[in-house]
Amino acid sequence: MNSDNSPNNDQDNASTPSRSIPSARQEMLNNITAASPPRFLSLPEIMVAAKQLEDIALVHEIAVNENFKLEPQEPPNNSLMKQVKDTMHKAFWELLREQLNNDPPEYTQAMILLSEIRTSLSNLLLDQHTKLKEEIGQVLDVEVIQNQIDNNSLDFEYYTKFILNLMSKICAPVRDDSIRALTLLNDPVDIFKGIIETLSLMKLDMANFTITAQRRALHACSADYEREKFEEYLKVKPDALNLTAEWLKRHINFENRTEPHHDIIVRAYMEIFDWNENDIFPEALSLDKDRYLATNKELNLLILAASTFILTISTTTTLIPNDTVFKKQLKDLILYILKDNDSNNKNLLSNIVEHIVLFCNKHLCLINPDGPPVLPEMVTTIETQILLVQNCDNKIRILVDKRFKEFITAVISSDNAVPQQCPLGLSAFKDELAAVTGSFLRLITYNRKVFSKFYDDILKNLLDQSDLI
């Protein structure tokens, strides 16, 4: 089939993951090229390197993103690419309409589409669908159809019904309405166009189904694949891990040269929680930069919530007894207000104070309907203390930060699934801390699988170099 004449040739590959793979690759490429002055590369070397980064990014996304799926790729609106694509498609369908309206009708474009439809339908079937494949070959026989055209006996409606009926049998339920709508059309061009568009979506459905069904198998081998691909990339660009080397070097204790690499790498991972999002990420972490920063934000909000919680409890303890229900509701209230907000927003903290005071008064009223509300001086204390939590040098915040990070460090340092004790005084936040720790652990566990060999080589070289000084 001459795909240059088909409006669908750009859609066969028109799929991208829900998180843009080109941007992920570009993030990695930006980090790598920022690591050191570039050496001159030939065009073939550049093309091979770019393809390797794209392959790594795609496999990585499938492995770490449980919600990964392929989606149709469309050029941006008002872009030159969009204008060219729309113009070409319009010209194709206008030519098809013109040919079908000729007297007698001309079927050159229609036969191109029919061949493409036949191929697409066959590709959507599994190996065990032998009878359906045979039926497609028999009914959509190009030579037979061409003979019918030559003899002016083509039954167009018969073939469209066969195609739509088959599509309805093999499509995902989400496509049922689209196919049903196509059966109500009368215009051959609109029918052809709808079939082509729906088949493109069905290809994505099949690809996504395959990814979901094979996710466990893909995850098992993806780390090895990424490692091998990155080794190939290092042959093209040996300085591609310079930022990673700088990152690891910051955590080497050169006074203790026998320290296990494992401990150095753990400290390096924990630096992520203090990372400035404007700083370039180490190349080895760059594909998950957004995920790491999201985990960082979650922990900072949790630190703020726990600090606010502790201050509220300690300030109101003379009025409100040690009540489990009160603590649970107070924690949930603080987390709800903080959700999807910036922990450095002063107005946010003032808003929290206002809600906490209202909540405490409501709880006091339940305990003692005739009792006094939260005293003005106590309100002032709560407000003052909570607003101070925003400062990085606040003692409560420092303490909570330290205990949370010690917990995470203990978890990621462990080579087994030994449960870690919740930080002292922070048991109210054990579920939230476990969620943040779990997200971070999943990321670095996969990262270790891919890059441990590179990390060990880098650390060995850095320590050997320091011996020569």
Summary of the structure (lengths in Angstrom):
residues: 469
radius of gyration: 30.9
end to end distance: 66.2
largest distance: 98.0
contacts: 1299
relative contact order: 0.09
helix: 72%
strand: 1%
